[in-house]
Amino acid sequence: MKKRSPFSRLYKLSKEASLLSGIHALLEWDQETFLPSEAITPRSEQLSLLARLIHEKRASRSYGKYLSPWIDLTSGELQRHDLTQEEKALLREWRRDYLLATKLPSSFVEEFAWTTSASIHAWTEAKQTSNFSLFAPHLQKVIDLCRKKADFLGYQEHAYDALLDLYEPGLTLSSLRPLFFSMKELLMNLVQKIVKASPPTLSKIEGIFPSAAQQKLGQELLVTLGLPSSASRLDLSSHPFCTGIHPLDIRMTTRIHEDNPFSSLFSVLHEGGHALYHRNLPKEHYGTPLCEAVSYGIDESQSRFFETILGKSLPFWHFMRSKLQTFFPEQFSSISTEELYLLINQVEPTFIRVEADEVTYGLHILLRFELEVAILEGSLQVSEIPDAWNEQMQKLLGLLPKNDREGCLQDIHWAMGGFGYFPTYALGNLLAAQLFTRIEQQIPLWGQQVENGNFSAITSWLHANIHQHGKTYEAKDLILRATGEPLGVTAYKNYLENKYKKIYAL
């Protein structure tokens, strides 16, 4: 990319903001992994200060001054006609970031960072003790600030639109609801058919699976996928996550249960999908939108692709069985690949989202989506959340949580102020199915390759069609280019029905 003046000044400001954001992300990662419990107050101060500095950099008069000769800040109309595709994308995204930043006062950004940092700490304690009341006052503060943020950002129909747009630009509640209605209908019908069917005979995997061995297995799997330990880390946290600080510095965490090796394994695959995306963004453009994920839905499509579509496929388990036998020979010596495949694809409603099967997983997201819309508009009060959660859990999944830990306290997202985030998980499922449909067409031997532990054809395809583009194209255009279809439910429906008709003889 040719850096011409004043483009070079924009590039400099953008990179400085990205470097500060990387430091902020590193401090957040440390808070979830190694931070001493008494250090939460100074860490909150550090995060709030950095948040203000980042915001001031992105909302500076210099940013607007250097942008305006190239793009009309009000209309978005380009002022020059000799721009490359990359330059047009940079200006589009820089303008969007600048306008969003200028709508939020620095004092608000600082207060939001402080409040959410303290909220995350309170959520952690509340979850450990299964006591929602410890978290409730912090959550109320976060909700109040999220409503305030929506007002600052502005919206036409619903406050939720302003927050949703931060994660999935251009998407609105009115456009999301019909999509989710179709998804809900599909999933509930499929679950009902599966519940009525005769389940396959399932083998049992029992015993103790030491944490150190599970973590080593996860690290080896990440290397096999294409994530070298020289550029990434895998650590432990109460809620698995991935932070792409730089394409050369990817931080992942997992959660380990010593009586269940699959929990961490699928967390590693999920976070590994995120990591591959951020690892393969064009590092030569670091500091600009060309080295950023285009949307959270696209980002989640990568994690859900590796966790479920690839990670729960029969070819993957032909490869994975020998790995498990090496690490845990006593527990896996006598089980066949087919038995493992049936076991990990068992459909059974469970309380915990991150451990849900791929059929019921979407219902977990729809539950959270419906609740957070109600919370934001004020029709659901904080004190009512545990009961409302349990009611929706019974309605959608037929389960009643025994406590808040396996109910409304299981996710970190509301504590971190992530209202509008949850829908991107469901969008990720839809998009992952669309990507897989095209991969099956263009890489007909993908299954044989995966059986042999060779993921290069798949990761190369994803790099060529998704990763390398950063934000060159908007999300809707990127998925259309990659799959030939706009976002929809059809590919997801076909994938789930074809797979589970065979497993459950529907």
C-alpha positions as CSV (number, residue, x, y, z in Angstrom):
1,M,0.0,0.0,0.0
2,K,1.5,3.4,-1.0
3,K,1.5,5.7,2.0
4,R,1.1,9.2,0.5
5,S,0.7,12.5,2.4
6,P,-1.6,13.0,4.3
7,F,-2.4,9.3,4.2
8,S,0.9,8.7,6.0
9,R,-0.3,10.9,8.9
10,L,-3.5,8.9,9.1
11,Y,-1.5,5.7,9.1
12,K,0.6,6.9,12.0
13,L,-2.4,7.9,14.1
14,S,-4.1,4.6,13.3
15,K,-1.0,2.6,14.3
16,E,-0.5,4.4,17.5
17,A,-4.1,3.7,18.5
18,S,-3.7,0.0,17.6
19,L,-0.5,-0.2,19.7
20,L,-2.3,1.3,22.7
21,S,-5.2,-1.1,22.1
22,G,-2.8,-4.0,22.1
23,I,-1.4,-2.9,25.5
24,H,-5.0,-2.6,26.7
25,A,-5.8,-6.2,25.5
26,L,-2.6,-7.5,27.1
27,L,-3.7,-6.0,30.5
28,E,-7.2,-7.6,30.1
29,W,-5.6,-10.9,29.2
30,D,-3.4,-10.7,32.3
31,Q,-6.5,-9.8,34.5
32,E,-8.1,-13.1,33.4
33,T,-5.1,-15.3,33.8
34,F,-2.3,-14.2,36.3
35,L,-3.4,-11.0,38.0
36,P,-3.3,-11.2,41.8
37,S,-6.8,-10.8,43.3
38,E,-5.8,-7.7,45.3
39,A,-4.5,-5.9,42.2
40,I,-8.0,-5.3,40.6
41,T,-8.1,-1.6,41.7
42,P,-4.8,-0.5,40.1
43,R,-5.6,-2.7,37.1
44,S,-9.0,-0.9,36.7
45,E,-7.1,2.4,36.8
46,Q,-4.7,1.3,34.2
47,L,-7.4,0.0,31.9
48,S,-9.5,3.2,32.2
49,L,-6.5,5.4,31.5
50,L,-5.6,3.5,28.4
51,A,-9.2,3.4,27.2
52,R,-9.2,7.2,27.5
53,L,-5.9,7.6,25.6
54,I,-7.0,5.3,22.8
55,H,-10.3,7.1,22.5
56,E,-8.6,10.5,22.5
57,K,-6.3,9.3,19.7
58,R,-9.2,8.1,17.6
59,A,-11.3,11.1,18.2
60,S,-8.6,13.7,17.8
61,R,-9.1,16.8,15.6
62,S,-6.0,15.7,13.7
63,Y,-7.8,12.5,12.6
64,G,-10.7,14.5,11.2
65,K,-8.4,17.0,9.7
66,Y,-6.3,14.4,7.8
67,L,-9.4,12.4,6.8
68,S,-11.6,15.3,5.4
69,P,-9.5,15.9,2.2
70,W,-10.1,12.3,1.2
71,I,-13.6,11.5,2.3
72,D,-16.6,13.6,3.2
73,L,-17.1,13.0,7.0
74,T,-20.9,13.6,6.8
75,S,-21.9,11.7,3.6
76,G,-19.0,9.2,3.3
77,E,-18.5,10.3,-0.3
78,L,-14.9,9.9,-1.5
79,Q,-13.2,13.1,-2.6
80,R,-10.7,11.4,-4.9
81,H,-11.3,9.0,-7.8
82,D,-7.8,7.6,-8.2
83,L,-7.9,5.4,-5.1
84,T,-7.2,1.7,-4.9
85,Q,-9.6,-0.8,-3.4
86,E,-7.5,-1.0,-0.2
87,E,-7.4,2.8,0.1
88,K,-11.1,3.1,-0.3
89,A,-11.6,0.5,2.4
90,L,-9.2,2.3,4.7
91,L,-11.0,5.6,4.3
92,R,-14.4,4.0,4.8
93,E,-13.3,2.3,8.1
94,W,-11.2,5.2,9.4
95,R,-14.3,7.4,8.9
96,R,-16.5,5.0,10.7
97,D,-14.1,4.6,13.6
98,Y,-13.6,8.4,13.8
99,L,-17.4,9.1,13.8
100,L,-18.0,6.5,16.5
101,A,-15.2,7.8,18.6
102,T,-16.3,11.5,18.4
103,K,-19.8,10.6,19.6
104,L,-18.4,9.2,22.9
105,P,-17.0,11.7,25.5
106,S,-13.5,10.7,26.8
107,S,-14.9,10.8,30.4
108,F,-17.5,8.3,29.4
109,V,-15.0,5.9,27.8
110,E,-12.9,6.1,30.9
111,E,-15.8,5.5,33.2
112,F,-17.0,2.5,31.1
113,A,-13.6,0.9,31.2
114,W,-13.3,1.3,35.0
115,T,-16.8,0.0,35.6
116,T,-16.5,-3.1,33.4
117,S,-13.1,-4.0,34.9
118,A,-14.6,-3.9,38.4
119,S,-17.7,-5.7,37.0
120,I,-15.7,-8.6,35.6
121,H,-13.9,-9.0,39.0
122,A,-17.3,-9.1,40.8
123,W,-18.7,-11.5,38.2
124,T,-15.8,-13.9,38.8
125,E,-16.5,-13.9,42.5
126,A,-20.2,-14.2,42.1
127,K,-19.8,-17.1,39.7
128,Q,-17.4,-19.0,42.1
129,T,-20.0,-18.7,44.9
130,S,-23.1,-18.9,42.6
131,N,-24.4,-15.7,44.1
132,F,-26.0,-13.4,41.6
133,S,-26.6,-10.7,44.3
134,L,-22.8,-10.0,44.4
135,F,-22.8,-9.2,40.7
136,A,-26.2,-7.4,40.5
137,P,-25.2,-3.9,41.5
138,H,-22.2,-4.0,39.1
139,L,-24.4,-5.3,36.3
140,Q,-26.9,-2.4,36.9
141,K,-24.1,0.1,36.5
142,V,-22.9,-1.6,33.3
143,I,-26.5,-1.6,31.9
144,D,-27.0,2.1,32.7
145,L,-23.7,2.8,30.9
146,C,-24.7,0.7,27.9
147,R,-28.0,2.6,27.6
148,K,-26.0,5.8,27.8
149,K,-23.6,4.6,25.1
150,A,-26.5,3.8,22.8
151,D,-27.8,7.3,23.3
152,F,-24.4,8.8,22.5
153,L,-24.0,6.7,19.4
154,G,-27.6,7.3,18.2
155,Y,-30.1,5.0,16.6
156,Q,-33.3,5.2,14.5
157,E,-35.5,2.3,15.8
158,H,-34.1,0.7,18.9
159,A,-31.3,1.3,21.3
160,Y,-30.1,-2.3,20.7
161,D,-29.2,-1.3,17.1
162,A,-26.5,1.1,18.3
163,L,-24.8,-1.6,20.3
164,L,-25.3,-4.4,17.8
165,D,-23.7,-2.2,15.1
166,L,-20.4,-2.1,17.2
167,Y,-20.0,-5.8,16.6
168,E,-21.8,-6.4,13.3
169,P,-21.8,-3.1,11.3
170,G,-25.0,-2.4,9.5
171,L,-27.1,-5.1,11.2
172,T,-30.3,-4.0,13.1
173,L,-32.7,-5.6,15.4
174,S,-35.5,-5.5,12.8
175,S,-33.2,-7.4,10.3
176,L,-32.0,-9.8,12.9
177,R,-35.3,-11.0,14.3
178,P,-36.7,-12.7,11.1
179,L,-33.4,-14.5,10.7
180,F,-33.4,-15.7,14.3
181,F,-37.1,-16.7,14.1
182,S,-36.2,-19.0,11.2
183,M,-33.2,-20.3,13.1
184,K,-35.3,-20.9,16.3
185,E,-38.0,-22.8,14.3
186,L,-35.3,-25.0,12.7
187,L,-33.5,-25.8,15.9
188,M,-36.6,-26.5,18.0
189,N,-38.1,-28.8,15.3
190,L,-34.8,-30.7,15.0
191,V,-34.4,-31.1,18.7
192,Q,-38.0,-32.4,19.0
193,K,-37.3,-35.0,16.2
194,I,-34.1,-36.1,17.9
195,V,-35.7,-36.4,21.3
196,K,-38.3,-38.7,19.9
197,A,-35.8,-40.8,17.9
198,S,-34.1,-43.9,19.2
199,P,-30.6,-42.7,20.3
200,P,-27.5,-44.6,19.2
201,T,-25.7,-46.7,21.7
202,L,-23.0,-44.6,23.3
203,S,-19.7,-45.6,24.8
204,K,-18.6,-44.0,28.1
205,I,-15.3,-42.3,28.7
206,E,-14.5,-42.2,32.4
207,G,-11.4,-41.5,34.5
208,I,-9.1,-38.7,35.5
209,F,-7.5,-36.7,32.7
210,P,-4.7,-34.6,34.3
211,S,-4.8,-30.9,33.6
212,A,-1.2,-30.7,32.5
213,A,-1.8,-33.5,29.9
214,Q,-4.9,-31.8,28.6
215,Q,-3.1,-28.5,28.2
216,K,-0.2,-30.2,26.4
217,L,-2.6,-31.9,24.0
218,G,-4.3,-28.6,23.3
219,Q,-0.9,-26.9,22.6
220,E,0.0,-29.7,20.2
221,L,-3.3,-29.5,18.4
222,L,-2.9,-25.7,17.9
223,V,0.5,-26.3,16.3
224,T,-1.0,-28.9,14.0
225,L,-3.6,-26.3,12.9
226,G,-0.9,-23.8,12.1
227,L,-0.4,-21.8,15.3
228,P,3.2,-22.0,16.3
229,S,4.1,-21.6,20.0
230,S,6.6,-18.9,19.0
231,A,3.6,-16.6,18.2
232,S,0.9,-17.8,20.6
233,R,0.1,-18.9,24.1
234,L,-2.4,-21.2,25.7
235,D,-3.2,-20.6,29.3
236,L,-6.1,-21.2,31.7
237,S,-9.0,-18.9,32.7
238,S,-12.5,-19.2,34.1
239,H,-13.9,-18.3,30.7
240,P,-12.0,-19.4,27.5
241,F,-11.1,-16.6,25.2
242,C,-8.7,-15.5,22.5
243,T,-7.0,-12.1,22.2
244,G,-5.2,-11.2,19.0
245,I,-2.8,-8.5,20.1
246,H,-0.8,-8.7,16.9
247,P,-0.5,-11.4,14.2
248,L,2.7,-12.4,15.9
249,D,1.2,-12.4,19.4
250,I,-2.0,-14.4,19.9
251,R,-3.2,-15.2,23.5
252,M,-5.7,-18.0,24.1
253,T,-7.1,-19.6,27.2
254,T,-9.0,-22.7,27.9
255,R,-10.9,-24.2,30.9
256,I,-10.1,-27.7,32.0
257,H,-12.2,-30.3,33.8
258,E,-10.1,-33.3,34.8
259,D,-13.1,-35.7,34.4
260,N,-13.9,-34.5,30.9
261,P,-11.2,-34.1,28.3
262,F,-13.7,-32.9,25.6
263,S,-14.5,-29.6,27.3
264,S,-11.0,-28.2,26.9
265,L,-10.5,-29.8,23.6
266,F,-13.5,-28.0,22.0
267,S,-12.5,-24.8,23.7
268,V,-9.1,-25.1,22.2
269,L,-10.6,-25.6,18.8
270,H,-12.9,-22.7,19.2
271,E,-10.3,-20.3,20.3
272,G,-7.9,-21.7,17.8
273,G,-10.3,-20.8,15.0
274,H,-10.2,-17.2,16.3
275,A,-6.4,-17.3,16.6
276,L,-5.9,-18.6,13.0
277,Y,-8.0,-15.6,11.7
278,H,-6.0,-13.1,13.7
279,R,-2.7,-14.8,13.0
280,N,-3.3,-14.7,9.2
281,L,-4.5,-11.1,8.9
282,P,-2.0,-9.2,6.7
283,K,0.7,-8.2,9.3
284,E,2.2,-5.7,6.8
285,H,-0.9,-3.6,7.4
286,Y,-0.9,-3.9,11.2
287,G,-2.2,-0.7,12.7
288,T,-4.9,-0.2,10.0
289,P,-8.3,-1.7,9.5
290,L,-6.8,-3.9,6.8
291,C,-5.3,-6.0,9.6
292,E,-8.5,-6.3,11.6
293,A,-11.4,-8.8,11.6
294,V,-14.2,-7.5,9.5
295,S,-16.9,-8.3,12.0
296,Y,-17.5,-10.4,15.1
297,G,-19.9,-12.6,13.1
298,I,-17.2,-13.4,10.6
299,D,-14.7,-13.9,13.5
300,E,-17.1,-16.3,15.2
301,S,-17.6,-18.2,11.9
302,Q,-14.0,-19.1,12.1
303,S,-14.2,-20.4,15.7
304,R,-17.4,-22.3,15.2
305,F,-16.1,-23.8,12.0
306,F,-13.1,-25.3,13.8
307,E,-15.0,-26.2,16.9
308,T,-18.1,-27.9,15.4
309,I,-18.1,-28.4,11.7
310,L,-14.5,-29.5,11.5
311,G,-14.0,-30.5,15.1
312,K,-17.1,-32.7,15.2
313,S,-16.6,-34.3,11.8
314,L,-15.8,-38.0,11.4
315,P,-12.5,-37.3,9.5
316,F,-11.3,-35.2,12.4
317,W,-12.0,-38.0,14.9
318,H,-10.1,-40.5,12.7
319,F,-7.1,-38.2,13.3
320,M,-7.9,-37.3,16.9
321,R,-8.4,-40.8,18.2
322,S,-4.7,-41.6,17.9
323,K,-3.8,-38.4,19.7
324,L,-6.1,-39.2,22.6
325,Q,-4.7,-42.7,22.8
326,T,-1.2,-41.3,23.1
327,F,-2.1,-39.0,25.9
328,F,-4.7,-41.1,27.7
329,P,-4.1,-44.8,26.6
330,E,-6.1,-46.4,29.4
331,Q,-9.3,-44.5,28.7
332,F,-9.2,-44.5,24.9
333,S,-7.5,-47.8,24.0
334,S,-10.7,-49.7,23.3
335,I,-13.0,-47.2,21.7
336,S,-13.4,-46.9,17.9
337,T,-13.5,-43.8,15.8
338,E,-17.2,-44.3,15.1
339,E,-18.0,-44.7,18.7
340,L,-16.2,-41.4,19.5
341,Y,-18.0,-39.7,16.7
342,L,-21.4,-40.7,18.0
343,L,-20.4,-39.7,21.6
344,I,-19.2,-36.2,20.8
345,N,-22.2,-35.6,18.5
346,Q,-24.8,-36.6,21.1
347,V,-27.6,-34.1,21.2
348,E,-28.8,-33.5,24.7
349,P,-29.8,-30.1,26.2
350,T,-27.3,-28.9,28.8
351,F,-27.1,-25.9,31.0
352,I,-23.7,-24.5,29.9
353,R,-23.5,-22.7,26.5
354,V,-19.8,-23.4,25.8
355,E,-20.3,-27.2,26.3
356,A,-23.6,-27.4,24.4
357,D,-23.9,-29.7,21.3
358,E,-24.1,-27.9,18.0
359,V,-27.9,-28.4,17.6
360,T,-28.9,-26.9,21.0
361,Y,-26.1,-24.3,21.0
362,G,-28.1,-21.8,19.0
363,L,-31.0,-22.0,21.5
364,H,-28.6,-20.8,24.2
365,I,-27.8,-17.8,22.1
366,L,-31.4,-17.0,21.3
367,L,-32.1,-17.1,25.1
368,R,-29.4,-14.5,25.8
369,F,-30.4,-12.4,22.8
370,E,-34.0,-12.1,23.9
371,L,-33.1,-11.3,27.5
372,E,-30.5,-8.6,26.7
373,V,-32.9,-6.9,24.4
374,A,-35.5,-6.9,27.2
375,I,-32.8,-5.7,29.7
376,L,-31.7,-2.8,27.5
377,E,-35.2,-1.6,26.8
378,G,-36.1,-1.8,30.5
379,S,-38.9,-4.4,30.4
380,L,-36.6,-6.8,32.4
381,Q,-35.0,-5.5,35.6
382,V,-31.7,-6.8,37.0
383,S,-33.3,-8.4,40.0
384,E,-35.6,-10.4,37.6
385,I,-32.8,-11.8,35.5
386,P,-32.2,-15.2,37.3
387,D,-35.9,-16.1,37.2
388,A,-36.3,-14.9,33.6
389,W,-33.2,-16.9,32.6
390,N,-34.6,-20.0,34.2
391,E,-38.0,-19.5,32.6
392,Q,-36.4,-19.2,29.1
393,M,-34.1,-22.2,29.8
394,Q,-37.2,-24.3,30.5
395,K,-39.0,-23.0,27.5
396,L,-36.2,-23.5,25.0
397,L,-34.2,-26.4,26.4
398,G,-36.5,-28.0,28.9
399,L,-34.0,-27.5,31.8
400,L,-34.1,-25.7,35.1
401,P,-30.7,-24.5,36.4
402,K,-30.0,-25.6,40.0
403,N,-28.1,-22.4,40.7
404,D,-27.0,-19.1,39.3
405,R,-23.6,-20.5,38.3
406,E,-25.1,-22.9,35.7
407,G,-27.7,-20.2,34.9
408,C,-27.3,-16.5,34.4
409,L,-23.8,-16.2,35.8
410,Q,-22.1,-18.6,33.3
411,D,-21.0,-15.9,30.7
412,I,-18.7,-13.0,31.1
413,H,-20.1,-10.9,28.3
414,W,-22.6,-8.7,30.2
415,A,-19.9,-8.1,32.9
416,M,-17.7,-6.7,30.2
417,G,-20.4,-4.5,28.8
418,G,-20.9,-6.7,25.7
419,F,-24.6,-6.1,25.0
420,G,-25.1,-6.8,21.3
421,Y,-22.3,-9.4,21.3
422,F,-24.2,-12.6,21.7
423,P,-26.0,-12.6,18.3
424,T,-22.6,-12.8,16.6
425,Y,-22.3,-16.4,17.9
426,A,-25.4,-17.4,16.1
427,L,-24.4,-15.5,13.0
428,G,-21.1,-17.4,13.2
429,N,-22.9,-20.7,13.0
430,L,-24.8,-19.6,9.9
431,L,-21.7,-18.3,8.2
432,A,-19.6,-21.3,9.1
433,A,-22.1,-23.6,7.4
434,Q,-22.0,-21.4,4.3
435,L,-18.2,-21.5,4.2
436,F,-18.2,-25.3,4.7
437,T,-20.7,-25.8,1.8
438,R,-18.3,-24.0,-0.5
439,I,-15.2,-25.8,0.9
440,E,-16.9,-29.2,0.2
441,Q,-17.4,-28.1,-3.4
442,Q,-13.9,-26.7,-3.9
443,I,-11.9,-29.2,-1.8
444,P,-13.6,-32.6,-2.4
445,L,-10.7,-34.5,-0.7
446,W,-10.8,-32.4,2.5
447,G,-11.9,-35.4,4.6
448,Q,-9.0,-37.6,3.6
449,Q,-6.6,-34.8,4.3
450,V,-8.0,-34.1,7.8
451,E,-7.9,-37.8,8.6
452,N,-4.1,-37.7,8.1
453,G,-3.8,-34.6,10.2
454,N,-3.3,-32.3,7.2
455,F,-5.4,-29.0,7.6
456,S,-3.4,-26.9,5.2
457,A,-5.9,-27.0,2.3
458,I,-8.7,-25.8,4.6
459,T,-6.6,-23.1,6.3
460,S,-5.3,-21.9,3.0
461,W,-8.8,-21.6,1.6
462,L,-9.9,-19.7,4.6
463,H,-6.9,-17.4,4.3
464,A,-7.5,-16.8,0.6
465,N,-11.2,-16.1,1.0
466,I,-11.5,-14.6,4.5
467,H,-8.3,-13.9,6.5
468,Q,-6.1,-12.0,4.0
469,H,-8.8,-9.4,3.3
470,G,-9.1,-7.8,6.8
471,K,-11.7,-5.1,6.4
472,T,-11.1,-4.5,2.7
473,Y,-14.7,-5.6,2.1
474,E,-17.6,-5.2,4.4
475,A,-18.9,-8.4,6.0
476,K,-21.9,-8.8,3.8
477,D,-19.7,-8.4,0.7
478,L,-17.0,-10.7,2.0
479,I,-19.3,-13.6,2.7
480,L,-21.0,-13.1,-0.7
481,R,-17.6,-13.2,-2.4
482,A,-16.5,-16.3,-0.4
483,T,-19.7,-18.4,-0.7
484,G,-21.7,-17.0,-3.6
485,E,-24.6,-16.5,-1.2
486,P,-25.8,-13.7,1.1
487,L,-26.2,-14.5,4.8
488,G,-29.0,-16.9,5.4
489,V,-30.2,-20.1,7.2
490,T,-30.3,-22.5,4.2
491,A,-26.8,-23.9,4.4
492,Y,-27.0,-24.2,8.2
493,K,-30.3,-26.1,7.9
494,N,-29.0,-28.5,5.3
495,Y,-25.8,-29.1,7.2
496,L,-27.6,-29.9,10.5
497,E,-30.4,-32.0,9.0
498,N,-28.1,-34.0,6.7
499,K,-25.8,-34.8,9.6
500,Y,-28.2,-35.7,12.3
501,K,-30.6,-37.6,10.1
502,K,-27.8,-40.1,9.6
503,I,-26.8,-40.1,13.3
504,Y,-30.3,-40.5,14.7
505,A,-31.9,-42.3,11.7
506,L,-34.6,-39.5,11.4
